[in-house]
Amino acid sequence: MDIPQERRIVTEIPGPRSRALLERRLQAVPRGVFYTTPIFADATSGAIIRDVDGNSLIDLGAGLAVLNTGNSAPGVTEAVRAQLDRFTHTCMHVTMNEPYLELAERLNELVPGEEPKRTMFTNSGAEAVENAVKISRYFTKRPGVVVFDHAFHGRTLLAMTMTAKVVPYKQSLGPFIPEVYRLPYAYPYRCPTGGHTPEECAESCIRYAIDQMDKQIGPDNIACLVVEPILGEGGFVVPAPGFLPRLAEYCRDHGIMFVADEVQTGIGRTGRWFGIEHEGVAPDIVTTAKSLAGGLPLGGVTGRAEVMESVHVGGVGGTFGGNPLACAAGLAVLDAIERDGLLERAERIGSLLTRRLREMAERFELIGEVRGRGAMVAMELVEDRQTKAPANHAASRLIEECYAQGVIILKAGTYDNVIRFLPPLTIQEELLGEGLDVVEKAIVAVEADAAR
């Protein structure tokens, strides 16, 4: 559907139809399925979501990093429609299909590293992460899994265990899986080991991590180290320089699988196909999902051939993993990124976002730090720049002010105080600028409220 790429407010937000549907939702859907913006979509296109009341909102969240190629991307919808005319499902374990094979071949070529690779598909990012751990354990014959502070890896039992934040993801949902060990992430703005510069943070976190793996876990007990190249739900934290390469070196020296969780950073979001490319690291295994299929549910596990081939026949897989509709969509997503220069576009969007947000940071004490890579940019809100006390209430208020004026933004961070920006890579620059104008006005309103 071709929707004008413009913000348009015709009712208060949420409007009467969204409020009526919200009442129905409360009677039909459990409250545990949270929502950020109290509207219901009627149609979407590009960087615009039109709600059931006729309001057109600027989408700076991309369905939680799923729509890198835009809402209802024409190439994706056409590919799905064409596949729909042929068949909707053949379980890869019963009757194979070519879209699965072709998408696996494409990812094998795109994932960093010179060695031959293999790819399998799952239904989600969490399932991809769990399979990466399974395969790592099988290949190494070791049980241990190393993860990091502020990490998010999913909501299924093992992935939830690997996730750091307790509320809302883990509270009262245990007991959890054993043999999962957590280490500090080199978070320069809040360095957990006391580094005063990014370089000091990297060095001190590396020393601590290696000491823990050497002395408290034992490298011979570690199957894999799973890490996000940029923390996603943890607050869009770009690791201190050198942190990830040193971890990868340690893994290589001790036969530990280095797993890059690219569920949120992958498929062009950071200006590269994969966020780990910024670090010059070739992982043993890469997990993907979110933007991989342009809105259809699909996760991927791509790894070195000898690792992926180690599992016995029937040891991995599933009924719906690699559904042909989703794989057709995935192929269209990869085509669009290549054809339309969306990697370069992500860099351009990131430059615009970063410059504008840093200008705001000079004016507003509420903004403690602006950070990111490519079109994965965030601002961390603080009550005081000296103490860095998290301004989580202000972050919630900012989201409310923005959606009331027709702009969708999202929160993140362990302390619920980070505003993240994930616009579709196809967004028009004028529309992005208008969205940021609304954000700026909203910050003025939030700071005024706090001063009262």
Stockholm file with secondary structure:
# STOCKHOLM 1.0

chainA/1-452         MDIPQERRIVTEIPGPRSRALLERRLQAVPRGVFYTTPIFADATSGAIIRDVDGNSLIDLGAGLAVLNTGNSAPGVTEAVRAQLDRFTHTCMHVTMNEPYLELAERLNELVPGEEPKRTMFTNSGAEAVENAVKISRYFTKRPGVVVFDHAFHGRTLLAMTMTAKVVPYKQSLGPFIPEVYRLPYAYPYRCPTGGHTPEECAESCIRYAIDQMDKQIGPDNIACLVVEPILGEGGFVVPAPGFLPRLAEYCRDHGIMFVADEVQTGIGRTGRWFGIEHEGVAPDIVTTAKSLAGGLPLGGVTGRAEVMESVHVGGVGGTFGGNPLACAAGLAVLDAIERDGLLERAERIGSLLTRRLREMAERFELIGEVRGRGAMVAMELVEDRQTKAPANHAASRLIEECYAQGVIILKAGTYDNVIRFLPPLTIQEELLGEGLDVVEKAIVAVEADAAR
#=GR chainA/1-452 SS CCCCSSCBCCSCSSCHHHHHHHHHHHHHSCTTSCCSSCCCEEEEEBTEEEETTSCEEEESSHHHHTCTTCBTCHHHHHHHHHHHHHCSCCCTTTSCCHHHHHHHHHHHHHSSCSSCEEEEEESSHHHHHHHHHHHHHHHHTCCEEEEETTCCCCSSHHHHHHCCCCTTTTTTCCCCCSSEEEECCCCGGGCTTCCSSHHHHHHHHHHHHHHIIIIIICGGGEEEEEECSSCTTTTCCCCCTTHHHHHHHHHHHTTCEEEEECTTTTTTTTSSSSGGGGGTCCCSEEEECGGGGTTSCCEEEEEEHHHHTTSCTTSSCCSSTTCHHHHHHHHHHHHHHHHTTHHHHHHHHHHHHHHHHHHHHHHCTTEEEEEEETTEEEEEEEEETTTTEECHHHHHHHHHHHHHTTEECEEESTTSCEEEECCCTTCCHHHHHHHHHHHHHHHHHHHHHHHC
#=GC SS_cons         CCCCSSCBCCSCSSCHHHHHHHHHHHHHSCTTSCCSSCCCEEEEEBTEEEETTSCEEEESSHHHHTCTTCBTCHHHHHHHHHHHHHCSCCCTTTSCCHHHHHHHHHHHHHSSCSSCEEEEEESSHHHHHHHHHHHHHHHHTCCEEEEETTCCCCSSHHHHHHCCCCTTTTTTCCCCCSSEEEECCCCGGGCTTCCSSHHHHHHHHHHHHHHIIIIIICGGGEEEEEECSSCTTTTCCCCCTTHHHHHHHHHHHTTCEEEEECTTTTTTTTSSSSGGGGGTCCCSEEEECGGGGTTSCCEEEEEEHHHHTTSCTTSSCCSSTTCHHHHHHHHHHHHHHHHTTHHHHHHHHHHHHHHHHHHHHHHCTTEEEEEEETTEEEEEEEEETTTTEECHHHHHHHHHHHHHTTEECEEESTTSCEEEECCCTTCCHHHHHHHHHHHHHHHHHHHHHHHC
//
